[in-house]
Amino acid sequence: MSGSSAAPEPVASWHIGRLITAWTFAAVVGILVTVLVSGDARFPWLALAIGASTLVTFALQLGTAQREGFITRLSFSVAGAVVVIAVIDVVGLLVG
């Protein structure tokens, strides 16, 4: 064997700032829904908040113009947004 080693594969950037932006948007929308909507109307508004967060996440990740790791970043970002909205709603239900 020769002394050369295989070049390491490049690590796809996670674009942490874009993840945080998507999760912050989800948190703001989740808080607005939790504070402003009550009763049976809350569930459809939460579904709308998750849909809007998914679209914002998709736009943010497309804006990177980086193909490597796109699906992973998008999945992680959407899952995080759903978790953020769910946690905010559960806390809102417990407090209210």
N, CA, C and O atoms as CSV, one atom per row, in Angstrom:
chain,resi,resn,atom,element,x,y,z
A,1,MET,N,N,0.848,-1.179,0.000
A,1,MET,CA,C,0.000,0.000,0.000
A,1,MET,C,C,0.886,1.232,0.000
A,1,MET,O,O,1.952,1.268,0.615
A,2,SER,N,N,0.419,2.211,-0.693
A,2,SER,CA,C,1.163,3.468,-0.702
A,2,SER,C,C,0.802,4.282,0.521
A,2,SER,O,O,-0.158,3.962,1.222
A,3,GLY,N,N,1.542,5.302,0.777
A,3,GLY,CA,C,1.349,6.111,1.968
A,3,GLY,C,C,0.208,7.101,1.851
A,3,GLY,O,O,-0.098,7.801,2.816
A,4,SER,N,N,-0.429,7.177,0.690
A,4,SER,CA,C,-1.521,8.147,0.554
A,4,SER,C,C,-2.813,7.575,1.116
A,4,SER,O,O,-3.080,6.378,1.016
A,5,SER,N,N,-3.584,8.432,1.692
A,5,SER,CA,C,-4.873,8.010,2.235
A,5,SER,C,C,-5.981,8.643,1.409
A,5,SER,O,O,-5.775,9.650,0.733
A,6,ALA,N,N,-7.141,8.046,1.474
A,6,ALA,CA,C,-8.272,8.580,0.727
A,6,ALA,C,C,-8.668,9.934,1.299
A,6,ALA,O,O,-8.630,10.149,2.511
A,7,ALA,N,N,-9.044,10.830,0.417
A,7,ALA,CA,C,-9.456,12.163,0.858
A,7,ALA,C,C,-10.779,12.044,1.610
A,7,ALA,O,O,-11.679,11.322,1.181
A,8,PRO,N,N,-10.895,12.747,2.723
A,8,PRO,CA,C,-12.153,12.675,3.474
A,8,PRO,C,C,-13.287,13.304,2.671
A,8,PRO,O,O,-13.094,14.261,1.921
A,9,GLU,N,N,-14.462,12.740,2.853
A,9,GLU,CA,C,-15.633,13.294,2.184
A,9,GLU,C,C,-15.979,14.642,2.803
A,9,GLU,O,O,-15.881,14.820,4.017
A,10,PRO,N,N,-16.385,15.591,1.962
A,10,PRO,CA,C,-16.761,16.884,2.537
A,10,PRO,C,C,-18.016,16.753,3.387
A,10,PRO,O,O,-18.954,16.039,3.032
A,11,VAL,N,N,-18.017,17.438,4.487
A,11,VAL,CA,C,-19.168,17.410,5.386
A,11,VAL,C,C,-20.138,18.503,4.952
A,11,VAL,O,O,-19.753,19.663,4.799
A,12,ALA,N,N,-21.381,18.130,4.757
A,12,ALA,CA,C,-22.394,19.095,4.341
A,12,ALA,C,C,-22.657,20.071,5.480
A,12,ALA,O,O,-22.794,19.676,6.638
A,13,SER,N,N,-22.725,21.334,5.134
A,13,SER,CA,C,-22.993,22.362,6.123
A,13,SER,C,C,-24.456,22.282,6.558
A,13,SER,O,O,-25.344,22.058,5.736
A,14,TRP,N,N,-24.692,22.464,7.829
A,14,TRP,CA,C,-26.056,22.407,8.356
A,14,TRP,C,C,-26.778,23.741,8.259
A,14,TRP,O,O,-27.994,23.792,8.443
A,15,HIS,N,N,-26.066,24.817,7.977
A,15,HIS,CA,C,-26.685,26.142,7.906
A,15,HIS,C,C,-27.508,26.396,9.165
A,15,HIS,O,O,-28.721,26.598,9.108
A,16,ILE,N,N,-26.828,26.379,10.279
A,16,ILE,CA,C,-27.472,26.504,11.591
A,16,ILE,C,C,-28.332,27.768,11.688
A,16,ILE,O,O,-29.406,27.746,12.290
A,17,GLY,N,N,-27.865,28.847,11.105
A,17,GLY,CA,C,-28.646,30.088,11.156
A,17,GLY,C,C,-30.008,29.943,10.518
A,17,GLY,O,O,-30.992,30.502,11.002
A,18,ARG,N,N,-30.067,29.191,9.432
A,18,ARG,CA,C,-31.352,28.974,8.756
A,18,ARG,C,C,-32.244,28.038,9.566
A,18,ARG,O,O,-33.463,28.210,9.581
A,19,LEU,N,N,-31.658,27.058,10.233
A,19,LEU,CA,C,-32.445,26.182,11.111
A,19,LEU,C,C,-33.056,26.986,12.254
A,19,LEU,O,O,-34.239,26.847,12.566
A,20,ILE,N,N,-32.241,27.819,12.866
A,20,ILE,CA,C,-32.716,28.635,13.988
A,20,ILE,C,C,-33.792,29.609,13.519
A,20,ILE,O,O,-34.769,29.844,14.230
A,21,THR,N,N,-33.617,30.175,12.327
A,21,THR,CA,C,-34.632,31.082,11.787
A,21,THR,C,C,-35.960,30.357,11.584
A,21,THR,O,O,-37.016,30.888,11.927
A,22,ALA,N,N,-35.912,29.151,11.030
A,22,ALA,CA,C,-37.141,28.375,10.808
A,22,ALA,C,C,-37.807,28.030,12.132
A,22,ALA,O,O,-39.028,28.131,12.255
A,23,TRP,N,N,-37.019,27.625,13.121
A,23,TRP,CA,C,-37.582,27.264,14.417
A,23,TRP,C,C,-38.117,28.490,15.147
A,23,TRP,O,O,-39.112,28.393,15.865
A,24,THR,N,N,-37.477,29.632,14.975
A,24,THR,CA,C,-37.964,30.873,15.582
A,24,THR,C,C,-39.297,31.265,14.957
A,24,THR,O,O,-40.218,31.675,15.662
A,25,PHE,N,N,-39.402,31.140,13.640
A,25,PHE,CA,C,-40.673,31.418,12.970
A,25,PHE,C,C,-41.763,30.493,13.512
A,25,PHE,O,O,-42.874,30.936,13.803
A,26,ALA,N,N,-41.439,29.214,13.645
A,26,ALA,CA,C,-42.406,28.247,14.183
A,26,ALA,C,C,-42.812,28.629,15.604
A,26,ALA,O,O,-43.985,28.520,15.962
A,27,ALA,N,N,-41.859,29.072,16.409
A,27,ALA,CA,C,-42.162,29.459,17.792
A,27,ALA,C,C,-43.093,30.674,17.820
A,27,ALA,O,O,-44.049,30.705,18.595
A,28,VAL,N,N,-42.820,31.656,16.991
A,28,VAL,CA,C,-43.657,32.862,16.963
A,28,VAL,C,C,-45.074,32.515,16.529
A,28,VAL,O,O,-46.043,32.953,17.149
A,29,VAL,N,N,-45.196,31.725,15.458
A,29,VAL,CA,C,-46.524,31.346,14.978
A,29,VAL,C,C,-47.232,30.475,16.010
A,29,VAL,O,O,-48.432,30.637,16.234
A,30,GLY,N,N,-46.510,29.558,16.638
A,30,GLY,CA,C,-47.100,28.711,17.672
A,30,GLY,C,C,-47.595,29.508,18.865
A,30,GLY,O,O,-48.669,29.232,19.400
A,31,ILE,N,N,-46.824,30.486,19.276
A,31,ILE,CA,C,-47.234,31.345,20.395
A,31,ILE,C,C,-48.468,32.159,20.015
A,31,ILE,O,O,-49.402,32.283,20.807
A,32,LEU,N,N,-48.471,32.713,18.803
A,32,LEU,CA,C,-49.635,33.493,18.366
A,32,LEU,C,C,-50.905,32.648,18.345
A,32,LEU,O,O,-51.959,33.093,18.801
A,33,VAL,N,N,-50.804,31.431,17.818
A,33,VAL,CA,C,-51.975,30.556,17.779
A,33,VAL,C,C,-52.427,30.192,19.187
A,33,VAL,O,O,-53.622,30.203,19.482
A,34,THR,N,N,-51.476,29.869,20.053
A,34,THR,CA,C,-51.811,29.467,21.414
A,34,THR,C,C,-52.462,30.607,22.196
A,34,THR,O,O,-53.382,30.379,22.982
A,35,VAL,N,N,-51.989,31.817,21.981
A,35,VAL,CA,C,-52.513,32.969,22.727
A,35,VAL,C,C,-53.841,33.462,22.138
A,35,VAL,O,O,-54.758,33.809,22.883
A,36,LEU,N,N,-53.945,33.492,20.816
A,36,LEU,CA,C,-55.092,34.133,20.189
A,36,LEU,C,C,-56.270,33.205,19.884
A,36,LEU,O,O,-57.401,33.673,19.748
A,37,VAL,N,N,-56.022,31.895,19.776
A,37,VAL,CA,C,-57.085,30.968,19.380
A,37,VAL,C,C,-57.365,30.007,20.529
A,37,VAL,O,O,-56.439,29.478,21.144
A,38,SER,N,N,-58.644,29.785,20.813
A,38,SER,CA,C,-58.985,28.860,21.888
A,38,SER,C,C,-60.053,27.883,21.411
A,38,SER,O,O,-60.679,28.072,20.369
A,39,GLY,N,N,-60.236,26.858,22.187
A,39,GLY,CA,C,-61.299,25.896,21.916
A,39,GLY,C,C,-61.022,24.999,20.717
A,39,GLY,O,O,-59.880,24.649,20.420
A,40,ASP,N,N,-62.107,24.642,20.041
A,40,ASP,CA,C,-62.024,23.708,18.920
A,40,ASP,C,C,-61.339,24.306,17.696
A,40,ASP,O,O,-60.913,23.557,16.817
A,41,ALA,N,N,-61.221,25.610,17.611
A,41,ALA,CA,C,-60.598,26.248,16.456
A,41,ALA,C,C,-59.068,26.151,16.511
A,41,ALA,O,O,-58.396,26.466,15.529
A,42,ARG,N,N,-58.523,25.723,17.634
A,42,ARG,CA,C,-57.064,25.704,17.792
A,42,ARG,C,C,-56.396,24.692,16.862
A,42,ARG,O,O,-55.359,24.995,16.272
A,43,PHE,N,N,-56.971,23.498,16.722
A,43,PHE,CA,C,-56.316,22.455,15.924
A,43,PHE,C,C,-56.120,22.856,14.461
A,43,PHE,O,O,-55.018,22.688,13.939
A,44,PRO,N,N,-57.148,23.382,13.776
A,44,PRO,CA,C,-56.911,23.805,12.386
A,44,PRO,C,C,-55.858,24.904,12.262
A,44,PRO,O,O,-55.087,24.931,11.303
A,45,TRP,N,N,-55.832,25.800,13.231
A,45,TRP,CA,C,-54.828,26.870,13.192
A,45,TRP,C,C,-53.424,26.326,13.450
A,45,TRP,O,O,-52.451,26.813,12.875
A,46,LEU,N,N,-53.323,25.323,14.310
A,46,LEU,CA,C,-52.014,24.696,14.524
A,46,LEU,C,C,-51.547,23.970,13.268
A,46,LEU,O,O,-50.362,23.999,12.938
A,47,ALA,N,N,-52.472,23.318,12.567
A,47,ALA,CA,C,-52.117,22.668,11.300
A,47,ALA,C,C,-51.652,23.705,10.277
A,47,ALA,O,O,-50.705,23.464,9.529
A,48,LEU,N,N,-52.315,24.846,10.248
A,48,LEU,CA,C,-51.900,25.930,9.355
A,48,LEU,C,C,-50.519,26.468,9.751
A,48,LEU,O,O,-49.699,26.780,8.888
A,49,ALA,N,N,-50.273,26.573,11.043
A,49,ALA,CA,C,-48.967,27.040,11.516
A,49,ALA,C,C,-47.858,26.071,11.112
A,49,ALA,O,O,-46.774,26.499,10.716
A,50,ILE,N,N,-48.124,24.773,11.209
A,50,ILE,CA,C,-47.140,23.781,10.798
A,50,ILE,C,C,-46.918,23.856,9.289
A,50,ILE,O,O,-45.783,23.753,8.825
A,51,GLY,N,N,-47.981,24.033,8.530
A,51,GLY,CA,C,-47.848,24.177,7.079
A,51,GLY,C,C,-47.044,25.401,6.693
A,51,GLY,O,O,-46.180,25.329,5.819
A,52,ALA,N,N,-47.322,26.530,7.340
A,52,ALA,CA,C,-46.564,27.753,7.058
A,52,ALA,C,C,-45.102,27.587,7.444
A,52,ALA,O,O,-44.210,28.042,6.728
A,53,SER,N,N,-44.858,26.938,8.570
A,53,SER,CA,C,-43.477,26.702,9.001
A,53,SER,C,C,-42.737,25.794,8.019
A,53,SER,O,O,-41.546,25.977,7.769
A,54,THR,N,N,-43.447,24.822,7.471
A,54,THR,CA,C,-42.841,23.935,6.477
A,54,THR,C,C,-42.468,24.711,5.219
A,54,THR,O,O,-41.390,24.503,4.663
A,55,LEU,N,N,-43.339,25.594,4.769
A,55,LEU,CA,C,-43.039,26.399,3.584
A,55,LEU,C,C,-41.863,27.342,3.822
A,55,LEU,O,O,-41.002,27.501,2.957
A,56,VAL,N,N,-41.830,27.961,4.991
A,56,VAL,CA,C,-40.711,28.851,5.320
A,56,VAL,C,C,-39.411,28.056,5.386
A,56,VAL,O,O,-38.380,28.503,4.884
A,57,THR,N,N,-39.460,26.884,6.003
A,57,THR,CA,C,-38.288,26.022,6.082
A,57,THR,C,C,-37.799,25.638,4.692
A,57,THR,O,O,-36.603,25.698,4.406
A,58,PHE,N,N,-38.733,25.243,3.831
A,58,PHE,CA,C,-38.384,24.850,2.473
A,58,PHE,C,C,-37.711,26.011,1.736
A,58,PHE,O,O,-36.692,25.822,1.072
A,59,ALA,N,N,-38.279,27.202,1.856
A,59,ALA,CA,C,-37.700,28.376,1.194
A,59,ALA,C,C,-36.306,28.689,1.741
A,59,ALA,O,O,-35.394,29.007,0.978
A,60,LEU,N,N,-36.146,28.601,3.038
A,60,LEU,CA,C,-34.833,28.879,3.633
A,60,LEU,C,C,-33.780,27.882,3.167
A,60,LEU,O,O,-32.648,28.265,2.873
A,61,GLN,N,N,-34.145,26.610,3.099
A,61,GLN,CA,C,-33.178,25.595,2.677
A,61,GLN,C,C,-32.895,25.671,1.178
A,61,GLN,O,O,-31.770,25.412,0.751
A,62,LEU,N,N,-33.894,26.020,0.380
A,62,LEU,CA,C,-33.644,26.216,-1.052
A,62,LEU,C,C,-32.721,27.398,-1.289
A,62,LEU,O,O,-31.944,27.411,-2.244
A,63,GLY,N,N,-32.810,28.386,-0.415
A,63,GLY,CA,C,-31.975,29.574,-0.542
A,63,GLY,C,C,-30.498,29.319,-0.348
A,63,GLY,O,O,-29.675,30.166,-0.696
A,64,THR,N,N,-30.143,28.173,0.200
A,64,THR,CA,C,-28.720,27.880,0.385
A,64,THR,C,C,-28.044,27.518,-0.924
A,64,THR,O,O,-26.833,27.683,-1.064
A,65,ALA,N,N,-28.816,27.025,-1.885
A,65,ALA,CA,C,-28.296,26.575,-3.182
A,65,ALA,C,C,-27.230,25.496,-3.014
A,65,ALA,O,O,-26.332,25.366,-3.846
A,66,GLN,N,N,-27.333,24.733,-1.946
A,66,GLN,CA,C,-26.406,23.636,-1.691
A,66,GLN,C,C,-27.180,22.333,-1.778
A,66,GLN,O,O,-28.125,22.110,-1.022
A,67,ARG,N,N,-26.776,21.476,-2.702
A,67,ARG,CA,C,-27.495,20.232,-2.928
A,67,ARG,C,C,-27.187,19.183,-1.879
A,67,ARG,O,O,-28.078,18.438,-1.471
A,68,GLU,N,N,-25.951,19.113,-1.439
A,68,GLU,CA,C,-25.541,18.074,-0.497
A,68,GLU,C,C,-26.258,18.263,0.840
A,68,GLU,O,O,-26.205,19.334,1.445
A,69,GLY,N,N,-26.914,17.227,1.274
A,69,GLY,CA,C,-27.567,17.244,2.581
A,69,GLY,C,C,-28.895,17.979,2.622
A,69,GLY,O,O,-29.423,18.237,3.704
A,70,PHE,N,N,-29.448,18.323,1.450
A,70,PHE,CA,C,-30.696,19.099,1.419
A,70,PHE,C,C,-31.837,18.367,2.125
A,70,PHE,O,O,-32.527,18.950,2.962
A,71,ILE,N,N,-32.030,17.110,1.794
A,71,ILE,CA,C,-33.144,16.346,2.381
A,71,ILE,C,C,-32.968,16.218,3.888
A,71,ILE,O,O,-33.933,16.346,4.641
A,72,THR,N,N,-31.752,15.969,4.326
A,72,THR,CA,C,-31.489,15.846,5.759
A,72,THR,C,C,-31.755,17.161,6.471
A,72,THR,O,O,-32.410,17.185,7.513
A,73,ARG,N,N,-31.249,18.259,5.913
A,73,ARG,CA,C,-31.478,19.574,6.531
A,73,ARG,C,C,-32.958,19.913,6.556
A,73,ARG,O,O,-33.469,20.408,7.561
A,74,LEU,N,N,-33.648,19.647,5.456
A,74,LEU,CA,C,-35.074,19.954,5.376
A,74,LEU,C,C,-35.870,19.121,6.377
A,74,LEU,O,O,-36.748,19.641,7.065
A,75,SER,N,N,-35.564,17.845,6.455
A,75,SER,CA,C,-36.268,16.957,7.397
A,75,SER,C,C,-36.043,17.390,8.838
A,75,SER,O,O,-36.980,17.455,9.633
A,76,PHE,N,N,-34.794,17.684,9.162
A,76,PHE,CA,C,-34.454,18.102,10.524
A,76,PHE,C,C,-35.133,19.423,10.863
A,76,PHE,O,O,-35.617,19.605,11.980
A,77,SER,N,N,-35.168,20.330,9.918
A,77,SER,CA,C,-35.759,21.640,10.155
A,77,SER,C,C,-37.271,21.545,10.329
A,77,SER,O,O,-37.828,22.174,11.230
A,78,VAL,N,N,-37.942,20.771,9.481
A,78,VAL,CA,C,-39.396,20.618,9.596
A,78,VAL,C,C,-39.759,19.882,10.885
A,78,VAL,O,O,-40.692,20.273,11.587
A,79,ALA,N,N,-39.019,18.818,11.190
A,79,ALA,CA,C,-39.288,18.081,12.428
A,79,ALA,C,C,-39.100,18.985,13.646
A,79,ALA,O,O,-39.895,18.940,14.585
A,80,GLY,N,N,-38.067,19.791,13.630
A,80,GLY,CA,C,-37.841,20.727,14.733
A,80,GLY,C,C,-38.968,21.729,14.865
A,80,GLY,O,O,-39.385,22.054,15.976
A,81,ALA,N,N,-39.468,22.228,13.731
A,81,ALA,CA,C,-40.571,23.190,13.766
A,81,ALA,C,C,-41.831,22.552,14.333
A,81,ALA,O,O,-42.550,23.181,15.109
A,82,VAL,N,N,-42.102,21.314,13.953
A,82,VAL,CA,C,-43.277,20.607,14.483
A,82,VAL,C,C,-43.142,20.408,15.987
A,82,VAL,O,O,-44.104,20.603,16.730
A,83,VAL,N,N,-41.961,20.022,16.433
A,83,VAL,CA,C,-41.730,19.827,17.873
A,83,VAL,C,C,-41.890,21.146,18.621
A,83,VAL,O,O,-42.500,21.180,19.689
A,84,VAL,N,N,-41.352,22.226,18.073
A,84,VAL,CA,C,-41.469,23.543,18.724
A,84,VAL,C,C,-42.935,23.923,18.877
A,84,VAL,O,O,-43.360,24.336,19.956
A,85,ILE,N,N,-43.708,23.787,17.812
A,85,ILE,CA,C,-45.133,24.143,17.874
A,85,ILE,C,C,-45.882,23.227,18.838
A,85,ILE,O,O,-46.744,23.690,19.585
A,86,ALA,N,N,-45.567,21.946,18.830
A,86,ALA,CA,C,-46.234,21.005,19.739
A,86,ALA,C,C,-45.931,21.329,21.194
A,86,ALA,O,O,-46.834,21.314,22.031
A,87,VAL,N,N,-44.689,21.619,21.504
A,87,VAL,CA,C,-44.313,21.953,22.888
A,87,VAL,C,C,-45.015,23.230,23.333
A,87,VAL,O,O,-45.520,23.308,24.453
A,88,ILE,N,N,-45.048,24.227,22.460
A,88,ILE,CA,C,-45.721,25.481,22.811
A,88,ILE,C,C,-47.216,25.237,23.049
A,88,ILE,O,O,-47.795,25.804,23.975
A,89,ASP,N,N,-47.831,24.408,22.228
A,89,ASP,CA,C,-49.260,24.130,22.402
A,89,ASP,C,C,-49.519,23.363,23.693
A,89,ASP,O,O,-50.470,23.670,24.411
A,90,VAL,N,N,-48.697,22.383,23.994
A,90,VAL,CA,C,-48.883,21.614,25.238
A,90,VAL,C,C,-48.713,22.528,26.449
A,90,VAL,O,O,-49.499,22.458,27.393
A,91,VAL,N,N,-47.699,23.378,26.426
A,91,VAL,CA,C,-47.501,24.306,27.540
A,91,VAL,C,C,-48.691,25.251,27.638
A,91,VAL,O,O,-49.149,25.558,28.739
A,92,GLY,N,N,-49.194,25.715,26.498
A,92,GLY,CA,C,-50.370,26.581,26.505
A,92,GLY,C,C,-51.604,25.897,27.073
A,92,GLY,O,O,-52.401,26.514,27.779
A,93,LEU,N,N,-51.752,24.619,26.756
A,93,LEU,CA,C,-52.900,23.867,27.300
A,93,LEU,C,C,-52.764,23.658,28.802
A,93,LEU,O,O,-53.749,23.733,29.537
A,94,LEU,N,N,-51.545,23.398,29.254
A,94,LEU,CA,C,-51.318,23.187,30.687
A,94,LEU,C,C,-51.495,24.477,31.479
A,94,LEU,O,O,-52.045,24.454,32.580
A,95,VAL,N,N,-51.042,25.590,30.938
A,95,VAL,CA,C,-51.138,26.861,31.639
A,95,VAL,C,C,-52.578,27.378,31.590
A,95,VAL,O,O,-53.093,27.894,32.581
A,96,GLY,N,N,-53.224,27.232,30.421
A,96,GLY,CA,C,-54.587,27.779,30.243
A,96,GLY,C,C,-55.566,26.830,30.758
A,96,GLY,O,O,-56.768,27.093,30.706
